[in-house]
Amino acid sequence: MAARTVLQQADIARALTRIAHEILESARGVDDLVVLGIPTRGTELAARLAASLAQIGGSDVPVGSLDVTMYRDDLDRNPTRGPAPTEIPAGGIDGKTVVLVDDVLYSGRTIRSALDALADIGRPAVVRLAVLVDRGHRELPIRPDFVGKNLPTARSERVNVRLEDFDGIDEVTIL
């Protein structure tokens, strides 16, 4: 079965710019905003989003990464990659608006893990979720605040996000 491309480089860039505008409107600017990407591709998307926020908002936005590997509830059944470093910006997250960034939202379990990991690091004032693709099929009551593309899929389908820094190309495909 061939992969079907649903987003290309320009679509991804446009989605991230739109999400940046929505975040700025919601947060009323970049003050006290922190962007944290969930490895692996969420970190690249977070860096791009932070750059767009800085360009639109007029000042830099702290960006980091939040590894959730050891907080997952399926490690015994679903071996995953090794842990990646968690990098919290110097100002921390206490009292800040934290925007978690991931590539694909599916069951919601990764985001539940991210919320647990955040609780161990500090106490943000608000946590928001930005995803490039929301494919549905939630198992937990988790909903994104900012979505690049809603992509209804069958459970048997696979959504692949490929990004320039990791894969040499920006695209989203369905298998």
C-alpha positions as CSV (number, residue, x, y, z in Angstrom):
1,M,0.0,0.0,0.0
2,A,1.4,3.4,-1.0
3,A,1.7,6.3,1.4
4,R,-0.6,9.3,0.7
5,T,0.9,12.7,1.3
6,V,-1.5,15.0,3.3
7,L,0.8,17.9,4.2
8,Q,3.8,19.2,2.4
9,Q,6.5,21.7,3.5
10,A,4.4,24.8,2.7
11,D,1.4,23.3,4.5
12,I,3.4,22.6,7.6
13,A,4.9,26.1,7.7
14,R,1.5,27.6,7.2
15,A,0.0,25.5,10.0
16,L,2.8,26.5,12.4
17,T,2.3,30.2,11.6
18,R,-1.4,29.9,12.2
19,I,-0.8,28.1,15.5
20,A,1.6,30.8,16.5
21,H,-1.0,33.5,15.8
22,E,-3.6,31.5,17.8
23,I,-1.2,31.1,20.8
24,L,-0.3,34.8,20.8
25,E,-4.0,35.7,20.8
26,S,-4.8,33.2,23.5
27,A,-1.8,34.2,25.7
28,R,-2.1,37.9,24.9
29,G,1.6,38.1,23.8
30,V,4.8,36.3,24.5
31,D,5.3,37.3,28.1
32,D,5.6,34.3,30.5
33,L,5.3,31.9,27.5
34,V,7.4,28.7,27.4
35,V,7.3,26.2,24.5
36,L,8.3,22.6,25.3
37,G,8.5,20.0,22.6
38,I,8.0,16.3,23.2
39,P,10.9,14.3,21.6
40,T,11.5,13.5,18.9
41,R,9.7,15.5,16.2
42,G,7.8,17.6,18.8
43,T,11.1,19.3,19.7
44,E,11.8,20.4,16.1
45,L,8.2,21.6,15.8
46,A,8.6,23.5,19.1
47,A,11.7,25.2,17.9
48,R,10.0,26.3,14.7
49,L,6.9,27.4,16.6
50,A,9.1,29.4,19.1
51,A,10.8,31.1,16.1
52,S,7.5,32.0,14.6
53,L,6.2,33.3,17.9
54,A,9.3,35.5,18.3
55,Q,9.0,36.9,14.8
56,I,5.3,37.7,15.2
57,G,5.4,38.7,18.9
58,G,8.5,40.7,18.7
59,S,10.6,39.0,21.4
60,D,12.2,35.6,22.0
61,V,10.2,32.8,23.5
62,P,12.0,30.3,25.7
63,V,11.9,26.8,24.1
64,G,13.0,23.4,25.5
65,S,12.1,19.8,25.4
66,L,10.2,17.5,27.8
67,D,11.0,13.8,27.6
68,V,8.1,11.6,28.8
69,T,9.6,8.2,28.2
70,M,9.8,7.1,31.8
71,Y,6.3,8.5,32.6
72,R,4.6,6.3,30.0
73,D,2.1,3.7,31.2
74,D,2.8,1.3,28.4
75,L,6.6,0.7,28.7
76,D,6.1,-3.0,29.5
77,R,3.9,-3.6,26.4
78,N,5.3,-1.1,24.0
79,P,9.0,-0.7,24.1
80,T,10.0,2.8,22.9
81,R,13.2,4.6,22.1
82,G,15.6,5.4,24.8
83,P,15.1,8.5,26.9
84,A,16.0,11.9,25.4
85,P,17.2,14.8,27.5
86,T,14.7,17.1,29.1
87,E,15.8,20.7,28.7
88,I,13.8,23.3,30.6
89,P,14.7,27.0,29.8
90,A,16.6,28.9,32.4
91,G,13.5,30.8,33.7
92,G,11.8,27.5,34.5
93,I,8.0,26.9,34.1
94,D,6.6,28.0,37.5
95,G,3.8,30.5,36.9
96,K,4.3,30.4,33.1
97,T,2.0,29.5,30.3
98,V,3.5,26.3,28.9
99,V,2.7,25.2,25.4
100,L,3.4,21.5,24.9
101,V,4.1,20.6,21.3
102,D,3.9,17.2,19.7
103,D,3.6,16.0,16.1
104,V,0.6,13.6,16.3
105,L,-2.1,13.4,18.9
106,Y,-3.7,9.9,18.9
107,S,-4.7,8.1,22.1
108,G,-3.7,11.0,24.5
109,R,-1.4,8.8,26.5
110,T,1.8,10.7,25.5
111,I,0.2,13.9,26.7
112,R,-0.9,12.4,30.0
113,S,2.7,11.3,30.5
114,A,3.8,14.9,29.6
115,L,1.5,16.3,32.3
116,D,3.0,13.9,34.9
117,A,6.5,14.9,33.8
118,L,5.6,18.6,34.1
119,A,4.3,18.1,37.6
120,D,7.7,16.8,38.6
121,I,9.4,19.9,37.2
122,G,7.3,22.7,38.4
123,R,3.9,24.3,38.5
124,P,2.9,26.2,35.4
125,A,0.1,28.7,35.5
126,V,-1.5,27.2,32.4
127,V,-0.7,24.3,30.1
128,R,-1.8,24.3,26.5
129,L,-1.4,21.7,23.8
130,A,-0.3,22.3,20.2
131,V,-0.2,19.4,17.7
132,L,0.6,19.4,14.1
133,V,-1.9,16.5,13.4
134,D,-4.9,15.4,15.5
135,R,-5.9,12.0,14.2
136,G,-8.6,11.2,16.7
137,H,-9.1,7.8,18.5
138,R,-8.6,9.3,22.0
139,E,-8.4,6.9,24.9
140,L,-8.1,9.6,27.5
141,P,-10.1,12.9,27.9
142,I,-7.4,15.1,26.3
143,R,-8.0,17.7,23.7
144,P,-5.5,20.0,21.9
145,D,-5.8,23.7,22.1
146,F,-4.1,24.3,18.8
147,V,-4.2,22.0,15.8
148,G,-2.4,22.2,12.5
149,K,-4.6,19.7,10.8
150,N,-7.5,17.5,11.9
151,L,-7.0,14.2,10.1
152,P,-9.6,11.5,10.7
153,T,-8.0,8.2,10.3
154,A,-8.8,4.5,10.7
155,R,-7.0,2.8,13.6
156,S,-5.2,0.6,11.1
157,E,-3.7,3.6,9.3
158,R,-0.3,5.1,10.3
159,V,0.4,8.8,10.3
160,N,4.1,9.6,9.6
161,V,5.5,13.0,10.2
162,R,8.8,13.6,8.6
163,L,10.8,16.7,9.3
164,E,13.8,18.2,7.5
165,D,16.2,18.0,10.5
166,F,15.5,14.3,11.0
167,D,14.3,12.9,7.7
168,G,15.6,15.4,5.0
169,I,12.0,16.4,4.0
170,D,9.0,18.1,5.5
171,E,5.8,16.1,5.0
172,V,3.0,14.2,6.6
173,T,1.8,10.9,5.1
174,I,-0.8,8.3,5.8
175,L,0.0,4.6,5.3
